[in-house]
Amino acid sequence: MSRLIITIPRSLMRVTKVNWWIDWRGQSAGSGNDSTEQIVYNRFPRWIGSPEVLLRGDAILQWRAHMMAARGRVGLFRVPMMDALSYAPSLHGHNPDGLPFSTGKRFNTGKGFGYAPYATNLTAAVAGATSLEINDDNAPRPVRQGVYISFNDWPYVVTSVSQDGGTKVITVETPLRENIPAEAMIDLDAKGIFIADTDTMGNPEYGKDLKANPTASFVEWINR
């Protein structure tokens, strides 16, 4: 992948609306003789989302710079898929500096190194699989049905969680886009690579109150 990627900082993703979803890209094949519609799924599914963010003051300038840097739909965006019901610490009250050590100190040096929630993939999984055996003992909360996760910037949603002896098994959608090796870290702070839906996406219009509520419209970039 040689296209420019602009990483949107988590600090700018103060979302007020969460609507990440899988576009299965079904196409109508017309009506059959029995008047039922036939749907064909012959294209790669992709994630879409139109998160609305709250920006104030200098955050508006930062957001504007990141949007402009992509030159419309030329560049790509690495987007934190912030979700208050998943693992976004700034949204659901978890300390963004992570879990404390026995001394009570937290893993944050103040120089950009911070805790990121993760689970460990226990058994190698191949592209196309829909289940993973994981260990989430180090996560701030257990992996739950419905949360977003990712690996190598490929996002997934957890569709079920079960126990197989002492092992936690999760199913995901979409099917895995690439192999996930044993002992790999599953990102519980889900991220994806997206392209703007329009050239003018994300314009942070604001007034005298210096507050903006732009809505971004992202489509997953799957041509890697």
Residue, then its C-alpha position, 0 to 999 in steps of 0.5 A: m500500500s503506497r498511498l499516503i496515510i493520515t493517522i487521526p489522533r485519538s484526541l480528536m475523536r471525541v465522538t458524539k455519534v457512533n455508527w460503524w457498520i459492515d456494508w455487505r455490498g449485496q446487489s439485486a439480481g432482479s425479481g424471480n418468477d415467484s416475485t421474490e427479490q434475488i440478492v447477489y453478494n459477489r463483492f468484498p464487504r467493507w466497513i463504513g461509518s459517519p462518526e460525528v465529533l465535537l471539536r473546540g478551539d485548537a482541535i478545530l485547526q488540527w482536524r482541519a489540517h488532517m482533513m486537508a492533508a488527504r487532498g480529498r480522496v487521494g490520501l487515506f485515513r487511519v481512524p480510531m473507531m472510538d466507541a463508548l461501549s467498547y474500549a475508548p477510555s476517554l468515553h467510558g471512564h477508564n483511565p487512558d493511562g492504562l492499568p496500574f503497576s503494583t506501585g500504583k504507577r501507570f504506564n505513561t511516560g508523558k512522551g507519547f507511550g501509553y497503554a493500549p488495551y489488547a487481547t492475545n490470539l492463542t492459536a494461529a488463524v487463517a484468512g477467512a476464519t470466523s473464530l479466534e481463541i483468545n486470552d483477554d486477562n490483560a484487558p481493562r474489561p473482558v471482551r464482550q459480544g458486539v465490541y469492535i476489535s482489529f488486527n493490523d488495521w483490519p476491523y472486526v465486530v465480535t458476534s459471540v463469546s463462549q468458553d471452551g474449557g479454560t479458553k475464551v472463543i470469540t466469533v467475528e465478522t467480517p471473516l478474517r481478512e488476513n492470517i493472524p499468528a499465534e501470540a499476536m496482539i488483538d487491538l481492542d482499541a479498534k482501528g481501520i484504514f478508510i477513504a473519504d466518501t466525498d472530497t469535502m468530507g469533514n469540514p469543521e464549520y464553526g461560529k463565534d463559540l469556536k465549536a464544531n461538530p463535523t461529521a466524517s463519512f468514511v469507507e474502508w479501503i480494502n485494496r491493500 
